[in-house]
């Protein structure tokens, strides 16, 4: 994949490739981007699995940002004591669909058969590494925090 400009430089070329592809139009979308990356050189988690998590979360964030006037995206990928922490925060319209037990989010798109699988894929991948995922909203910020054990 060849890109004209590099938005992200995490030090991991496979992660950088995915994120730079996903974020290639960030300036045109008028999104304020904040990033923090601190990963070890040796990852025991398959980078493909990290990219499943990041790719789906970034896709969801970018989709939500299209509905906002003020657009902010924060991506953090850090490491401490054998754990990879992933945090994605993005502005959103405030419109979400959640079940009555506040346990499951649903897509807001009309085509339910072809949408709404991203967070399920993320959860499945995180579960492979005995990790956890937390989703919360604070005012007009949608926040996903995940952790995966680097083993």
C-alpha positions in Angstrom: 0.0 0.0 0.0 1.5 3.3 -1.0 0.3 6.5 0.7 1.2 10.1 -0.2 1.5 11.2 3.4 2.2 9.6 6.8 -0.2 10.6 9.6 0.8 8.0 12.1 4.3 6.7 13.1 4.0 4.2 15.9 7.2 2.4 15.1 5.3 -0.7 14.0 5.1 -0.7 10.2 2.0 -3.0 10.0 0.0 -0.9 12.5 1.2 2.3 10.8 0.1 1.0 7.4 -3.4 0.3 8.6 -3.8 3.5 10.5 -2.3 5.7 7.8 -4.7 4.1 5.3 -7.7 4.6 7.5 -6.7 8.2 8.4 -5.6 9.3 5.0 -8.4 11.8 4.6 -8.4 13.2 8.1 -7.4 16.7 7.1 -10.2 16.9 4.5 -12.7 15.7 7.2 -11.5 18.5 9.5 -10.8 16.1 12.4 -8.6 17.1 15.3 -6.3 14.1 15.8 -4.4 13.3 19.0 -2.3 10.2 19.2 0.0 8.4 21.7 1.9 5.2 20.8 4.3 3.3 23.0 4.6 -0.3 22.0 7.4 -2.8 22.7 9.5 -3.9 19.8 8.5 -7.5 20.4 4.8 -8.2 20.2 3.5 -11.7 21.1 0.0 -10.6 20.0 -0.5 -11.2 16.3 -0.4 -7.8 14.6 -3.2 -8.9 12.4 -5.4 -9.2 15.5 -4.4 -5.8 16.8 -5.3 -4.4 13.4 -8.7 -6.1 13.5 -9.4 -4.2 16.8 -7.9 -0.9 15.6 -9.5 -1.1 12.1 -13.0 -1.7 13.3 -12.8 0.9 16.1 -11.3 3.5 13.7 -14.0 2.7 11.1 -16.7 3.2 13.7 -15.1 6.4 15.0 -14.8 7.9 11.5 -18.4 7.0 10.7 -19.6 8.7 13.9 -17.4 11.8 13.2 -19.2 12.4 9.9 -22.3 13.3 11.9 -20.5 15.9 14.1 -19.8 19.6 13.7 -16.8 19.5 16.1 -14.6 16.5 15.2 -12.1 15.1 17.6 -10.3 11.7 17.5 -7.9 10.4 20.1 -6.0 7.2 19.5 -3.8 5.7 22.3 -1.9 2.4 22.0 0.3 1.9 25.0 2.1 -0.9 26.8 2.7 -1.6 30.4 3.7 -4.8 32.4 2.7 -7.2 29.6 -0.6 -5.5 28.7 -1.4 -3.6 25.5 -3.9 -0.8 26.2 -6.0 0.6 23.4 -8.1 3.7 23.8 -10.2 5.3 21.0 -12.2 8.4 21.8 -14.2 10.3 19.3 -16.8 13.0 19.1 -20.3 11.6 18.3 -23.8 13.0 17.8 -25.1 11.5 21.0 -27.3 9.1 19.1 -26.7 5.4 20.1 -28.9 2.3 20.2 -28.3 0.1 23.2 -30.3 -2.8 24.7 -32.5 -2.4 27.8 -29.7 -3.9 30.0 -27.1 -1.4 28.7 -25.0 -4.5 27.6 -25.1 -4.4 23.8 -24.8 -1.6 21.3 -26.6 -1.8 18.0 -25.8 -0.2 14.7 -27.7 3.0 13.8 -27.5 2.2 10.1 -30.7 1.0 8.3 -29.1 -2.1 6.7 -28.8 -4.3 9.8 -27.8 -7.4 7.8 -24.6 -5.8 6.6 -23.6 -3.6 9.5 -23.1 -3.9 13.2 -20.5 -6.7 13.2 -17.5 -4.5 14.0 -17.7 -4.4 17.8 -18.5 -8.2 17.8 -15.3 -8.8 15.8 -13.4 -6.5 18.2 -14.8 -8.4 21.3 -14.0 -11.8 19.8 -10.4 -10.8 19.1 -9.9 -9.2 22.5 -11.3 -12.4 24.1 -8.6 -14.5 22.3 -6.0 -12.7 24.4 -8.1 -12.8 27.7 -8.6 -9.1 27.4 -11.5 -6.8 28.2 -13.3 -4.0 26.5 -15.2 -1.1 28.0 -17.5 1.3 26.2 -18.7 4.5 27.7 -20.0 7.9 26.7 -19.2 11.2 28.4 -21.2 14.0 27.0 -20.6 13.9 23.3 -17.5 11.6 23.4 -17.7 7.9 22.6 -14.9 6.0 24.4 -13.7 2.5 23.8 -11.0 1.1 26.2 -9.6 -2.3 25.6 -6.7 -4.3 26.9 -5.0 -7.4 25.5 -2.3 -9.4 27.2 0.9 -9.5 25.2 1.4 -13.3 25.7 
